[in-house]
Amino acid sequence: MERTTIKLVSRPKLKNPVLIQGLPGIGNVGRIAAGYLVNELKTKLFAELYSPHFLPIVVVRPDGIMRPIKAEFYYYKSKHNDFVFLIGDSQSITSHGYYEIAGKIVDFAKEIGVKEIITLGGLGVEKVVKEPKV
């Protein structure tokens, strides 16, 4: 039974949208990078994803109000392709949840016309190279 849900805040008209996903992970790299783009491009929130497979905690906002853990979809209009950004507070805490959440994201992406998905993330390394070649 699927319990992950997406709540629409608005329904923007998107032109050839590309989805860029950044969720918490190793070093929080994907979340930080996608969050930076969301802030710098002054994107607009249009949907929220809620799932019982996220961590069972709440986030306390600066005004003292609590909200459940969620993922958010933002959009940015550009000349050739529009961009949809997915950022979130958590990944699934269960293996089943990963499949359910991923399926919901892919179905929603298809529904809004996304044909390409880019995921951002970090890669853990065993040792730090003092003088990298790159």
N, C-alpha and C positions, 0 to 999 in steps of 0.2 A: 504494500500500500504506500503510495506516494504522499508524503506530508509536507514536502518542501513547497513553498508558495512564493509567487511573485506578485507584488502589489504595484499596480501602475499609479504613478502620481500624475503623469500626463502622457500623451501619445504624440511625440514629435514626428514630423515627416522627414525621413532620413534618406539621403542620396548615397547609394553604394557604401553603406556603413562598414567599417572595419572595427572589430571588437578587440580592445586591448585590456587584458586581464592582469591584475596585480593583487594577489592575496598574500597574507602573511605566510612566511616560510623561513628558510635558512637565511639568517641575518635580516629578515624582514625586507629584503631588497626589492622584491616585486611590489609589495604594498607601498613602500616609500617612493619608488620610481613612478608608479601609476598615480599615487596621491599627489605628487609634485606636478604632474601634467594636468590633473584635474584642477588644481589650484591656480597654476600659471595660465591656463587657457580659459579660466573662468567658465567652466562647463556648467551645464544645468542638470540637476537631478531629475530623472523621469521614472525610475522604478526601484523597488526595494525587494530583496530576496530574504525570506525568513525560513529557517529550517530547525527542526528539533535535533539535527545532527551537529549543530554548532555547540561550542562550549556552553554549559548551563550557568552562565553568568550574565550580568547586566553591565551596561556602561553608564556611569554617572556623568551627565553633561555639566558644563560650568555653572548652569543655573540651578543645579541640584536635582533636576528631573532625571529619572532612570529610564533607560530604553533597552530593549533586548538586543543581543548580538544580531547583526545582519550584514548583508552585502548590498552595495548600492550601484545602480547603473546611472551613468551620466552621459550626456552627449555634447558634441562640439561640431558645429557646422563649418565646413571649409569649402573651398572652390570646387575640388574634384571629388573628394570622398569625405563623407562625414565620419566622425569617430565616436564610438561608444566605449566608455571606460567602465570596467567592473572592478571595484575595490571593496574590501570587506574587513571585518574585525577578526574573522576566524576561518579556518578550514574545518572540514568535518572531523569529528572525533571517532568515527567508525568507518570501517572499510565499505560497508553497505551505503553509508551516507555519502561517501565520495561519488559513487555511481549515481545515486539519486540526484544529488546537487548538480553534478556535471551534466546529466541528462536534461535537467530542467533548464540549465544555462544554454545548452545547445539548442533545445527546442525553442526557447525564447529568442535566441539569436537568429534562427531561421525565420521565425515569425516576423521579426523586424527587418529582414532583408540582409542580414550579415552573411557574407560568403567567405570571409577570412577572419581567423582568430589568432591573435598574437598573445602569448603568455610571457610574463616577465617573472624572473626568479633568480635566486642566488645559488651558488654552487659551493658547498663546503670543501675546503682543502685541508690536507693534513699538515702542511707546513707553509709558512710565509716565505716567499722568495725575496731576498734582500734587494737584488737588482733584476727586476723582471725584464724580459726581452721585449715586451710590448710597451 
